[in-house]
Amino acid sequence: GAVVSQHPSWVICKSGTSVKIECRSLDFQATTMFWYRQFPKQSLMLMATSNEGSKATYEQGVEKDKFLINHASLTLSTLTVTSAHPEDSSFYICSARDTAGGPWDEQFFGPGTRLTVL
Amino acid sequence: QKEVEQNSGPLSVPEGAIASLNCTYSDRVSQSFFWYRQYSGKSPELIMSIYSNGDKEDGRFTAQLNKASQYVSLLIRDSQPSDSATYLCAVNEKIKAAGNKLTFGGGTRVLVKP
């Protein structure tokens, strides 16, 4: 149980293009999903909290117009990196919290998407 | 600024020995604590969660929590080369408006030598 998938697992794109990453909870419903970014040899940095049916909450310093988040259903959240540039190259990881999982809020992570912008 | 601190390591451990990882956190009202294992190039995998003071054991892993000292630790018994990874300590920061966010430490890299 508690499986989270991401698609694609890796993507290479040209500077200026947009890239969409999907995050799905496969065997549970997730009212809340989280998007993280991880640069080499650094820890996870939370970018935003995605809430089903409402606007995402972005962390300080994360541009909401550049990183568009949509959480249209209880099992799917998408992150779109708009007008990507080489400095956006990173490992993007989503996590999901089981809506029925009780008060302790364990987060289960997807396998990540490695984005390379040329 | 709520913080979670870990020694970055690397923590070098002989195969079969006990690896001891430590984590301190600054937010006194934190309620739940997690240890994730992350292999190089992979995403984090939840290995332990702990919510009450004391010890919690699961297989070769034991998590220890001391809320008064704001300290949580992870012990790995009978360490195996496959345990070589970065271990991330995470603390649940309860914020109603934004959902319950996790604050991660920088991770401790563990190397188990055969």
Interface residues (C-beta under 8 A of the other chain):
Chain A: T32 F34 Q42 S43 L44 L46 T49 N51 T57 I93 S95 R97 W104 D105 E106 Q107 F108 F109 G110 P111 G112
Chain B: Q31 S32 F34 Y36 K42 S43 P44 E45 L46 S49 Y51 L88 A90 N92 A97 A98 G99 N100 K101 L102 F104 G105 G106 G107
